[in-house]
Amino acid sequence: MGMRFQAIIRAVAGVGIGLILAGCSEDIGVDQHGRKVAVERLEGQWLVINYWAQWCAPCRTEVPELNALEKELKAQSVQVLGVNFDGLQDEKLSQASQDMGITFTVLAQDPAERYQLPRAEVLPVTYIVDPQGRMRERLLGEQTAAGLTARLAALKAQE
């Protein structure tokens, strides 16, 4: 009876430790809906990181292109991410994202340090980050889904 009790205690402890460690997984912050964005969700994928602002007219025309790009390339390990240039947070970020019609993930925390992205001086600016987390391209100005798809294909061909 004693050995069986010890086995049960070890099993329960193992499950408990596993749950604790799972809850401690690294995240990259939260999105425009307040949901955690786990690093695992982004690792090993190509990232298209776009900086935008509500007052930026080209950003407004670019958003539908980025929405289309995300839908088109999601199955190909490409993740479209947005970052609000003005650093909006919480409800203001959620409302601005909704007002802009953004359907892709918008990060509340700027990932520039993580991916060593240079500070955006003009908008819009889009960075392409490879699956190893290295910035491969900095694109200034308004982008199209077709143009970004072509740039991604060219970068992938260099691998």
BELRARA-V879952 format. One line per field, one symbol per residue. burial: I if it has 24 or more other ideal C-beta (glycine too) atoms within 12 Angstrom, else O. A space follows every 10 residues. Layout:
# BELRARA-V879952
burial->???
This chain:
# BELRARA-V879952
burial->OOOOOOOOOO OOOOOOOOOO OOOOOOOIIO IIOOOOIOOO OIOOIIIIII IIIIOIOIIO OIIOIIIIII OOIOOOOIII IIIIIOOIOO OOIOOIIOOI OIOIIIIIOI IIOIIOIOOI OOIIIIIIII OOIOIIIIIO OIIOIOOIIO IIOOIOOOO
